[in-house]
Amino acid sequence: MLLTDSERMSAINKEVSAVQGNRHIEKGDLITLEQAQKATQKQHDLTLVQAMKLYRPAIGWSFLFSLGVITAGFDPQLVGTLVAIPAFQNKFGLLQPDGSYIVQAQWQSAFNLGVPVGQVVGALGVGVPLERIGRRWTLACCCVITCIAVALQASSQNKPQILIAELVNGVVLGAYPVIAPTYISEVTPVVFRGVGAAFINLSFVIGQLVASGVLAGTQARMDRWSYDIPFLCQFIFPFIILALLPFCPESPWYLVRKNKMVEAEESLKRLMVVAEDAKVNLAHIRLTTALELEERDTSSFADCFRGTDRRRTIISIMVYAIQPLVGNFLVIGYAVYFFELAGLETSNAFNLGVGLLAVGFVGTCLSWPVIAYMGRRSIYNYGLVILTVLVLLIGILDVVPNYNLATTWVQSSLMVVYNFFYDLTIGPLCFVIISETSSAKLRSKTIAISTTVNALINVACAVGIPYALNPDQGNLRGKLAFVFFGAALPCLVWCFMCLPEIKGRTFDEIDLMFQRKVPTKQFKEYKFEREDNMVAGETLHGQGPV
């Protein structure tokens, strides 16, 4: 629903006061009620097709920022699958009585810990450069560090060197999923925002799929190129980003908060086909910024847990944390190794792993029209129900009598089905929700906190899963799925009680609904009261559902 004239006038009057006091924007650079209303009206009136035409530059640059996320999907998939490559096993594993080699569980855990541990540091630390030097320069710095880490990986001669390289790479791999949704949500229109954020999940899937494809092509080699070639392939995406980034416009939201109004307007002109719309869009950005500054002027990590931002931060944390809690770390990160341990031949395990990720790619592509026309809450909640049922079935199959190769194929097939529904629902929806729910001034920090919590859960999974799966340790096979089934149940309860519907809302509308503490189930139908008369400087006000 559109905000009323009175509500917009109130916010604008407050910004005028800021201008007169020279607090947030330059003197005399006033925005008008007409411009702010026009910008929001156009956001609501745009269809998806129209948005893709009018915002072609913004969409193109959004895809560039997503290339970093491809790297973030590539490396964990690569490291999780390395332990299944015969040449890697021979080089870094221990000889078993049957003549085969197995990489010890503690080293498997260490390799897989490198990225999530680094992600904790990267996710929390990237918020500072994002706000100080901007989105473009932060992404450029991350690409340079990635290139250094890849060089370390490819030149590693022993297991500790690989671990160090993974820790270095993990820092920037934690930053990419923070930078991309921050930039995409700030440069794309409301109608495309969901699709754009969903592309972040597709970027993860592309990275995983490319890594699995490269590994499937090199795993038969018995020299170190079987794993060095996949390592070196990670150079591709940072090189592309670094080549194109100098031509990319900075986020206008970042520029407005830095009081660089001229640069913000120029950036908006470069992000749209119709440059004349830049002024009205700038008015909308300044209006939303003014609304948020009225509640709190500061933007620290602690502010994410104060006032109405606490609720927004918890929502962002939960939708990201649920991903590993429902089993995606097991299904995606350990699929090939699981298939091998379950009895499939190495070639079949790798081929099925590629198929699993290819199905995920299809699921993510299909999520775009679903996200464009269905509500965020419905897609996420019902997707989580499906995934919970699937992990339960995988666990049950492991305890049925006469477990055999046929049962293994059924379990493996269910993991493929799982990945399809994951990438159709909660996989892409997570990035849509955290991009839309977080406030503009705290967006990078909220996403950073959410990414950190996700990484910490992945740390626990990286430590526990190898011990649970390895034949010389727990040897749980599919019974491990029961653990994720148990974790998914309370997540289901939380989602149905606390996850609001915010599809089709502009950022200023979302701000006001959270400020007014609208109940979760009333978000979808919430309407704003229309009043004709307004006294300048009056506080924002409204009425609940009608």
DAUR-V156272 format. One record per residue. N is the residue number from 1. RES is the residue in three letters. OMEGA is omega in radians with two decimals (none if undefined). BURIAL is + if it has 16 or more other ideal C-beta (glycine too) atoms within 10 Angstrom, else -. Layout:
n: [N,N]
res: [RES,RES]
omega: [OMEGA,OMEGA]
burial: [BURIAL,BURIAL]
This chain:
n: [1,2,3,4,5,6,7,8,9,10,11,12,13,14,15,16,17,18,19,20,21,22,23,24,25,26,27,28,29,30,31,32,33,34,35,36,37,38,39,40,41,42,43,44,45,46,47,48,49,50,51,52,53,54,55,56,57,58,59,60,61,62,63,64,65,66,67,68,69,70,71,72,73,74,75,76,77,78,79,80,81,82,83,84,85,86,87,88,89,90,91,92,93,94,95,96,97,98,99,100,101,102,103,104,105,106,107,108,109,110,111,112,113,114,115,116,117,118,119,120,121,122,123,124,125,126,127,128,129,130,131,132,133,134,135,136,137,138,139,140,141,142,143,144,145,146,147,148,149,150,151,152,153,154,155,156,157,158,159,160,161,162,163,164,165,166,167,168,169,170,171,172,173,174,175,176,177,178,179,180,181,182,183,184,185,186,187,188,189,190,191,192,193,194,195,196,197,198,199,200,201,202,203,204,205,206,207,208,209,210,211,212,213,214,215,216,217,218,219,220,221,222,223,224,225,226,227,228,229,230,231,232,233,234,235,236,237,238,239,240,241,242,243,244,245,246,247,248,249,250,251,252,253,254,255,256,257,258,259,260,261,262,263,264,265,266,267,268,269,270,271,272,273,274,275,276,277,278,279,280,281,282,283,284,285,286,287,288,289,290,291,292,293,294,295,296,297,298,299,300,301,302,303,304,305,306,307,308,309,310,311,312,313,314,315,316,317,318,319,320,321,322,323,324,325,326,327,328,329,330,331,332,333,334,335,336,337,338,339,340,341,342,343,344,345,346,347,348,349,350,351,352,353,354,355,356,357,358,359,360,361,362,363,364,365,366,367,368,369,370,371,372,373,374,375,376,377,378,379,380,381,382,383,384,385,386,387,388,389,390,391,392,393,394,395,396,397,398,399,400,401,402,403,404,405,406,407,408,409,410,411,412,413,414,415,416,417,418,419,420,421,422,423,424,425,426,427,428,429,430,431,432,433,434,435,436,437,438,439,440,441,442,443,444,445,446,447,448,449,450,451,452,453,454,455,456,457,458,459,460,461,462,463,464,465,466,467,468,469,470,471,472,473,474,475,476,477,478,479,480,481,482,483,484,485,486,487,488,489,490,491,492,493,494,495,496,497,498,499,500,501,502,503,504,505,506,507,508,509,510,511,512,513,514,515,516,517,518,519,520,521,522,523,524,525,526,527,528,529,530,531,532,533,534,535,536,537,538,539,540,541,542,543,544,545,546]
res: [MET,LEU,LEU,THR,ASP,SER,GLU,ARG,MET,SER,ALA,ILE,ASN,LYS,GLU,VAL,SER,ALA,VAL,GLN,GLY,ASN,ARG,HIS,ILE,GLU,LYS,GLY,ASP,LEU,ILE,THR,LEU,GLU,GLN,ALA,GLN,LYS,ALA,THR,GLN,LYS,GLN,HIS,ASP,LEU,THR,LEU,VAL,GLN,ALA,MET,LYS,LEU,TYR,ARG,PRO,ALA,ILE,GLY,TRP,SER,PHE,LEU,PHE,SER,LEU,GLY,VAL,ILE,THR,ALA,GLY,PHE,ASP,PRO,GLN,LEU,VAL,GLY,THR,LEU,VAL,ALA,ILE,PRO,ALA,PHE,GLN,ASN,LYS,PHE,GLY,LEU,LEU,GLN,PRO,ASP,GLY,SER,TYR,ILE,VAL,GLN,ALA,GLN,TRP,GLN,SER,ALA,PHE,ASN,LEU,GLY,VAL,PRO,VAL,GLY,GLN,VAL,VAL,GLY,ALA,LEU,GLY,VAL,GLY,VAL,PRO,LEU,GLU,ARG,ILE,GLY,ARG,ARG,TRP,THR,LEU,ALA,CYS,CYS,CYS,VAL,ILE,THR,CYS,ILE,ALA,VAL,ALA,LEU,GLN,ALA,SER,SER,GLN,ASN,LYS,PRO,GLN,ILE,LEU,ILE,ALA,GLU,LEU,VAL,ASN,GLY,VAL,VAL,LEU,GLY,ALA,TYR,PRO,VAL,ILE,ALA,PRO,THR,TYR,ILE,SER,GLU,VAL,THR,PRO,VAL,VAL,PHE,ARG,GLY,VAL,GLY,ALA,ALA,PHE,ILE,ASN,LEU,SER,PHE,VAL,ILE,GLY,GLN,LEU,VAL,ALA,SER,GLY,VAL,LEU,ALA,GLY,THR,GLN,ALA,ARG,MET,ASP,ARG,TRP,SER,TYR,ASP,ILE,PRO,PHE,LEU,CYS,GLN,PHE,ILE,PHE,PRO,PHE,ILE,ILE,LEU,ALA,LEU,LEU,PRO,PHE,CYS,PRO,GLU,SER,PRO,TRP,TYR,LEU,VAL,ARG,LYS,ASN,LYS,MET,VAL,GLU,ALA,GLU,GLU,SER,LEU,LYS,ARG,LEU,MET,VAL,VAL,ALA,GLU,ASP,ALA,LYS,VAL,ASN,LEU,ALA,HIS,ILE,ARG,LEU,THR,THR,ALA,LEU,GLU,LEU,GLU,GLU,ARG,ASP,THR,SER,SER,PHE,ALA,ASP,CYS,PHE,ARG,GLY,THR,ASP,ARG,ARG,ARG,THR,ILE,ILE,SER,ILE,MET,VAL,TYR,ALA,ILE,GLN,PRO,LEU,VAL,GLY,ASN,PHE,LEU,VAL,ILE,GLY,TYR,ALA,VAL,TYR,PHE,PHE,GLU,LEU,ALA,GLY,LEU,GLU,THR,SER,ASN,ALA,PHE,ASN,LEU,GLY,VAL,GLY,LEU,LEU,ALA,VAL,GLY,PHE,VAL,GLY,THR,CYS,LEU,SER,TRP,PRO,VAL,ILE,ALA,TYR,MET,GLY,ARG,ARG,SER,ILE,TYR,ASN,TYR,GLY,LEU,VAL,ILE,LEU,THR,VAL,LEU,VAL,LEU,LEU,ILE,GLY,ILE,LEU,ASP,VAL,VAL,PRO,ASN,TYR,ASN,LEU,ALA,THR,THR,TRP,VAL,GLN,SER,SER,LEU,MET,VAL,VAL,TYR,ASN,PHE,PHE,TYR,ASP,LEU,THR,ILE,GLY,PRO,LEU,CYS,PHE,VAL,ILE,ILE,SER,GLU,THR,SER,SER,ALA,LYS,LEU,ARG,SER,LYS,THR,ILE,ALA,ILE,SER,THR,THR,VAL,ASN,ALA,LEU,ILE,ASN,VAL,ALA,CYS,ALA,VAL,GLY,ILE,PRO,TYR,ALA,LEU,ASN,PRO,ASP,GLN,GLY,ASN,LEU,ARG,GLY,LYS,LEU,ALA,PHE,VAL,PHE,PHE,GLY,ALA,ALA,LEU,PRO,CYS,LEU,VAL,TRP,CYS,PHE,MET,CYS,LEU,PRO,GLU,ILE,LYS,GLY,ARG,THR,PHE,ASP,GLU,ILE,ASP,LEU,MET,PHE,GLN,ARG,LYS,VAL,PRO,THR,LYS,GLN,PHE,LYS,GLU,TYR,LYS,PHE,GLU,ARG,GLU,ASP,ASN,MET,VAL,ALA,GLY,GLU,THR,LEU,HIS,GLY,GLN,GLY,PRO,VAL]
omega: [3.13,3.02,-3.14,3.08,-3.07,-3.13,3.12,3.13,3.13,-3.13,-3.10,3.11,3.11,3.11,3.07,3.09,3.10,3.12,-3.10,3.09,3.13,-3.08,-2.98,-3.12,-3.01,-3.12,3.06,-3.10,-3.00,3.02,-3.08,3.08,-3.12,3.13,-3.12,3.12,-3.13,-3.14,-3.13,3.12,3.13,3.10,-3.13,-3.07,-3.09,2.96,-3.12,3.14,3.11,3.14,-3.13,3.09,-3.05,-3.09,3.14,3.13,-3.13,-3.13,3.12,3.13,3.06,3.11,3.10,3.12,3.14,-3.14,3.07,3.13,3.06,3.07,3.13,3.05,-3.07,-2.99,3.13,3.10,3.13,-3.08,3.13,-3.09,-3.12,-3.05,3.12,-3.13,-3.10,-3.12,3.10,3.10,-3.14,-3.09,-2.98,-3.10,3.09,3.14,3.13,-3.13,-3.13,3.10,3.12,3.11,3.09,3.03,-3.06,-3.09,-3.11,3.10,3.03,3.12,-3.12,3.13,-3.10,3.07,-3.05,-3.09,-3.12,3.09,3.07,-3.14,3.12,3.13,-3.09,-3.11,-3.14,-3.07,-3.03,3.14,-3.12,3.11,3.10,-3.11,-3.09,-3.08,3.06,-3.07,-3.06,-3.10,3.10,3.11,3.13,3.13,3.13,3.14,3.12,3.13,3.09,-3.14,3.11,-3.12,3.13,3.09,3.10,3.13,-3.05,-3.12,-3.10,-3.13,3.13,-3.04,3.09,3.11,3.09,-3.14,3.13,3.12,3.13,3.11,3.12,-3.13,-3.12,-3.14,-3.12,3.08,3.02,-3.12,-3.08,-3.14,3.03,-3.09,-3.03,3.14,3.10,-3.11,-3.07,-3.11,-3.08,-3.08,-3.09,3.13,-3.07,-3.04,-3.13,-3.02,3.14,3.13,-3.14,3.12,3.10,3.12,3.07,3.09,3.09,3.11,3.03,-3.10,3.11,3.11,3.12,-3.10,3.11,3.13,3.14,3.12,3.12,3.14,3.10,-3.14,-3.07,-3.00,-3.13,3.11,-3.12,3.05,-3.07,3.08,3.10,3.08,3.09,3.09,3.06,3.09,-3.04,3.12,-3.13,3.08,-2.97,-2.98,3.06,3.12,3.13,-3.13,-3.10,3.13,-3.04,-3.02,3.12,-3.12,-3.05,3.09,3.09,3.10,3.11,3.10,3.10,-3.10,3.10,3.14,3.05,3.11,3.10,-3.00,-3.14,3.12,3.12,3.12,3.09,3.10,3.11,3.11,-3.13,-3.12,-3.09,3.06,3.14,-3.05,-3.10,-3.12,-3.05,-3.08,-3.12,3.08,3.07,3.09,3.14,3.12,-3.13,3.09,-3.13,3.10,3.12,3.12,-3.09,3.13,3.09,-3.13,-3.12,-3.11,-3.06,-3.13,3.11,3.08,3.13,3.14,3.11,-3.10,3.11,3.05,-3.10,3.13,3.10,3.14,-3.13,3.14,3.14,3.10,-3.13,3.12,-3.04,-3.07,3.08,-3.12,-3.10,-3.12,3.10,-3.12,-3.14,2.95,-3.07,3.12,3.11,-3.03,-3.06,-3.04,-3.04,-3.07,-3.08,3.13,3.09,3.14,3.13,-3.13,-3.14,3.04,3.13,3.06,-3.07,-3.12,3.11,3.14,3.13,3.13,3.11,3.08,3.08,3.12,3.11,-3.12,3.08,3.07,3.07,3.08,3.11,-3.14,3.13,3.10,3.11,-3.14,-3.10,3.10,3.12,3.14,-3.09,-3.01,3.13,-3.12,3.13,-3.08,-3.09,-3.11,-3.08,-3.05,-3.11,3.03,3.13,3.08,-3.13,-3.12,3.12,3.10,-3.10,3.12,3.06,3.13,3.11,3.11,-3.12,-3.12,-3.11,-3.11,3.09,3.13,3.08,3.07,-3.08,-3.09,3.12,3.09,3.11,3.13,3.11,3.09,-3.13,3.12,3.10,3.08,3.07,3.10,3.09,-3.08,3.09,-3.10,3.07,-3.10,3.03,-2.98,-2.93,3.11,3.12,-3.08,3.12,-3.08,3.05,-3.05,-3.12,3.10,-3.07,-3.05,-3.09,3.11,-3.05,-3.05,-3.13,-3.01,-3.09,-3.13,3.10,3.11,3.11,3.12,3.14,3.12,3.13,3.12,3.09,-3.13,3.13,3.08,3.09,3.05,3.12,3.12,-3.12,3.10,-2.98,-3.01,3.12,3.12,3.14,-3.05,-3.00,3.14,-3.13,3.13,-3.06,3.14,-3.08,-3.08,-3.07,3.13,3.09,-3.14,3.11,3.12,-3.12,3.04,3.12,3.13,-3.07,-3.06,3.09,3.08,3.09,-3.13,-3.14,-3.09,-3.11,-3.13,-2.91,-3.07,-3.08,3.08,-3.08,3.13,3.05,-3.13,3.02,-3.08,-3.14,3.08,3.11,3.11,-3.08,-3.13,3.08,3.11,-3.13,3.07,3.11,3.11,-3.05,-3.03,-3.14,-3.12,-3.03,-3.04,-3.04,3.13,3.13,-3.11,3.11,3.07,-3.06,-3.07,-3.09,3.05,-3.08,3.08,3.14,-3.13,3.12,-3.14,3.13,-3.08,-3.09,-3.07,3.09,none]
burial: [-,+,+,+,+,+,+,+,+,+,+,+,+,+,+,+,-,+,+,-,-,-,-,+,+,-,-,-,-,-,+,-,+,-,+,+,+,+,+,+,-,+,+,-,-,+,-,+,-,-,+,+,-,+,+,-,+,+,+,-,+,+,-,+,+,+,+,+,+,+,+,+,+,+,+,+,+,+,+,+,+,+,+,+,+,+,+,+,+,-,+,+,+,-,-,-,-,-,-,-,-,-,+,+,+,-,+,+,+,+,+,+,+,+,+,+,+,+,+,+,+,+,+,+,+,+,+,-,+,+,+,-,-,+,+,+,-,+,+,+,-,+,+,-,+,+,+,-,+,+,-,+,+,+,-,+,-,-,+,-,-,+,+,-,+,+,+,+,+,+,+,+,+,+,+,+,+,+,+,+,+,+,+,+,+,+,+,+,+,+,+,+,+,+,+,+,+,+,+,+,+,+,+,+,+,+,+,+,+,+,+,+,+,+,+,+,-,+,+,-,-,-,-,+,-,+,+,+,-,+,+,-,+,+,-,-,+,+,-,-,+,-,-,-,+,-,-,+,+,+,+,+,+,+,+,+,+,-,-,+,+,-,+,+,+,+,+,+,+,+,+,+,-,-,-,-,+,+,+,+,+,+,+,+,+,+,+,+,+,+,+,+,+,+,+,+,-,-,+,-,-,-,+,+,-,-,-,+,+,-,+,+,+,+,+,+,+,+,+,+,+,+,+,+,+,+,+,+,+,+,+,+,+,+,+,+,+,+,+,+,+,+,+,+,-,-,-,-,+,+,+,+,+,+,+,+,+,+,+,+,+,-,+,+,+,-,+,+,-,+,+,-,-,-,+,+,+,+,+,+,+,-,+,+,+,+,+,+,-,+,+,+,+,+,+,-,+,+,-,-,-,-,+,-,-,-,+,+,+,-,+,+,-,+,+,+,+,+,+,+,+,+,+,+,+,+,+,+,+,+,+,+,+,+,+,+,+,+,+,+,+,+,+,+,+,+,+,+,+,+,+,+,+,+,+,+,+,+,+,-,+,+,+,+,+,+,+,+,+,+,-,-,-,+,-,+,+,+,+,+,+,+,+,+,+,-,+,+,-,-,+,+,-,-,+,-,-,-,+,+,+,+,+,+,+,+,+,+,+,+,+,+,+,+,+,-,-,+,-,+,-,-,+,+,-,+,-,+,-,-,-,-,-,+,-,-,-,-,-,+,-,+,-,-,-,-]
